[in-house]
């Protein structure tokens, strides 16, 4: 009986009564306002923390997305460059195929024996008056042979090694070959003129010549067969008082962008 008067019993009894009191208040619903106060109290702190951390979170999120965009942009740029490179190669291949078809079409109708060659050193800006080919002495290419493209004379071999050769363009001031007017058979000399292309020279002043007449090789030089097209007459550029009549020759060939040519074997 002495236990009920101890301090522990008093505390236990007080807690039990207090618990029963709170249960009674809970059942009656009288604790709801107090509970709502405790539930709403942290909200300002939550709002404050959320509003404070939101810019930081958005900043790092933006950095992450920017990094992804940079990576994606780099990948797309690389892909575009690759596609552009493929397009350039395709365009170049189409041009080469077109040039080759023209050359093969001409070769079928050409009576002379031809040696097909690729131009491996071009002259895109007109700085030189020659070009290098991938055919040489091992394929029968020797100095002095004519070089043609699409049926027109474009040069003459001036150097030949075992596997390659160099040809002088017809527009070079160092180039010359015998020629004749196809319409009349009158002979002359076709010379290169760096400033004006090709010139027909050493025609007699009494020889008729008109714009548009075709000029071909005369075949006097045994290394250059006759009847190879050189070009057509342009304008007469000599004066009546000159010793010889002179006229410009026009060729449809682009001498600075040759891709495929044929070396004409001598008879």
Residue pairs with C-beta under 8 A, 6 or more apart in sequence:
3 9
22 31
25 31
95 259
96 259
96 260
99 259
99 260
100 259
100 260
102 150
103 116
103 149
103 150
103 260
103 261
103 262
106 148
106 150
106 151
107 114
107 116
107 262
109 151
110 148
110 151
110 262
112 225
112 264
112 265
112 267
113 264
113 265
114 148
114 262
114 263
114 264
114 265
115 135
115 139
115 140
115 141
115 262
115 263
115 264
115 265
116 135
116 260
116 262
117 133
117 134
117 135
117 141
117 147
117 165
117 260
117 261
117 262
117 263
118 133
118 134
118 135
118 259
118 260
118 261
119 131
119 132
119 133
119 134
119 258
119 259
119 260
119 261
120 132
120 133
120 134
120 164
121 131
121 132
122 131
122 256
122 257
122 258
123 129
123 130
123 131
123 169
123 255
123 256
124 256
124 257
125 256
126 256
129 168
129 169
129 171
129 172
129 173
129 174
129 175
129 192
129 194
130 155
130 158
130 166
130 167
130 168
130 169
130 172
131 155
131 166
131 167
131 169
131 258
132 164
132 165
132 166
132 167
133 141
133 147
133 164
133 165
133 166
133 167
133 261
133 263
134 163
134 164
135 141
135 163
135 164
135 165
135 263
136 160
136 161
136 162
136 163
136 164
136 165
137 160
137 161
137 162
137 165
138 162
138 163
140 263
140 265
141 157
141 160
141 165
141 263
142 157
142 160
143 157
143 158
143 159
143 160
144 156
144 157
144 221
144 223
144 224
144 266
145 156
145 157
145 223
145 224
145 263
145 264
145 265
145 266
146 153
146 155
146 156
146 157
146 177
146 217
146 223
146 224
146 225
146 228
146 263
146 264
147 153
147 154
147 155
147 156
147 157
147 167
147 261
147 262
147 263
147 264
148 154
148 228
148 261
148 262
148 264
149 253
149 258
149 260
149 261
149 262
150 252
150 253
151 228
151 229
152 228
152 229
152 230
152 231
152 251
152 252
152 253
153 170
153 177
153 217
153 228
153 229
153 230
154 167
154 169
154 170
154 251
154 253
154 255
154 258
154 261
155 167
155 168
155 169
155 170
155 175
155 261
156 167
156 168
156 170
156 175
156 177
156 224
157 165
157 166
157 167
157 168
157 263
158 166
158 167
158 168
159 165
159 166
160 166
165 263
167 261
168 174
168 175
168 192
169 175
169 192
169 255
170 177
170 190
170 192
170 198
170 230
170 251
170 255
171 192
171 193
171 194
171 197
171 198
171 255
172 192
172 194
173 191
173 192
173 193
173 194
174 192
175 191
175 192
176 189
176 190
176 191
176 192
177 189
177 190
177 217
177 221
177 224
177 230
178 187
178 188
178 189
178 190
178 217
178 218
178 219
178 220
178 221
178 224
179 187
179 188
179 189
179 190
179 200
179 215
179 216
179 217
179 218
179 230
180 186
180 187
180 188
180 215
180 216
180 217
180 218
181 188
181 203
181 207
181 209
181 213
181 214
181 215
181 233
182 213
182 214
182 215
182 216
183 213
183 214
184 207
184 208
186 203
186 204
186 207
186 208
186 209
187 218
187 220
188 200
188 201
188 202
188 203
188 215
189 200
189 201
189 202
190 198
190 199
190 200
190 201
190 215
190 217
190 230
190 249
191 198
191 199
191 201
192 198
192 199
193 199
196 248
197 248
197 249
197 250
197 251
198 230
198 231
198 248
198 249
198 250
198 251
199 237
199 246
199 247
199 248
199 249
200 209
200 215
200 233
200 246
200 247
200 248
200 249
201 244
201 246
202 244
203 209
203 244
203 245
203 246
203 247
204 244
204 245
205 240
205 242
205 243
205 244
205 245
207 245
209 233
209 236
209 245
209 247
210 233
211 232
211 233
211 234
211 235
212 232
212 233
213 232
213 233
214 229
214 231
214 232
214 233
215 229
215 230
215 231
215 232
215 233
215 249
216 226
216 227
216 228
216 229
216 230
217 224
217 225
217 226
217 227
217 228
217 230
218 226
219 225
219 226
219 227
222 266
222 267
223 266
224 264
224 266
225 264
225 266
225 267
228 264
230 249
230 251
231 249
231 250
231 251
231 252
232 249
232 250
233 247
233 248
233 249
233 250
234 247
234 248
234 249
234 250
235 247
235 248
236 245
236 246
236 247
237 246
237 247
237 248
238 244
238 245
238 246
238 247
